[in-house]
Amino acid sequence: NAGVTQTPKFRILKIGQSMTLQCAQDMNHNYMYWYRQDPGMGLKLIYYSVGAGITDKGEVPNGYNVSRSTTEDFPLRLELAAPSQTSVYFCASSSPGRNSGNTIYFGEGSWLTVV
Amino acid sequence: KQEVTQIPAALSVPEGENLVLNCSFTDSAIYNLQWFRQDPGKGLTSLLLIQSSQREQTSGRLNASLDKSSGRSTLYIAASQPGDSATYLCAVKGEMTSGTYKYIFGTGTRLKVLA
């Protein structure tokens, strides 16, 4: 069972370049999330989606864009990369609704360095 | 605004000790609380999920408790082993806007168990 799959694992970008982090889940989850994790900090929500065609901003959306054309895929695009975007990026998914038994599943992370 | 705090930020203990990690949150209107383990260079793995109606959950040497009224959770690790060395994060699930939900993460406790 693949769960949540992220690619690439590592990437070095030059300032001003653009790239897309890919995320796919095979659990038929409606909810998908992108977080970033900086050293010594908790996870900050960048964008989230509650279903195909529906996305919304989280706490730190500036410099990023997302799309959700299918239930399975939730790519994160970085436009005009800046050193402040050097971070570890995690994609996650969960079942919808207020069911308190629903857990959230994470990908392995993508390490991005902007130089 | 929900805030999640974890104390201590780092902890070093000799093998075999029992230990307690703390998590506090400011808004008691949560659906669940989860404890995660994160190994260096890896994603987050869910350890225990406590639903809002529950007081505790147990899995092997791990026991997590939840006191919603005081905004606190503890993760108890019995007979610690070097393999328990990792960062432990707690997260609460709450409602963002009507019908959408988010997870708020603490900054984690970095645990090192010495052989």
Interface residues (C-beta under 8 A of the other chain):
Chain A: V4 Y31 Y33 Y35 G40 M41 G42 L43 L45 Y48 V50 D56 G58 F90 A92 S94 G97 R98 N99 S100 G101 N102 T103 I104 Y105 F106 G107 E108 G109 W111
Chain B: V4 A9 Y31 N32 Q34 F36 G41 K42 G43 L44 T45 S46 L49 Q51 S52 S53 L89 A91 K93 E95 G99 T100 Y101 K102 Y103 F105 G106 T107 G108
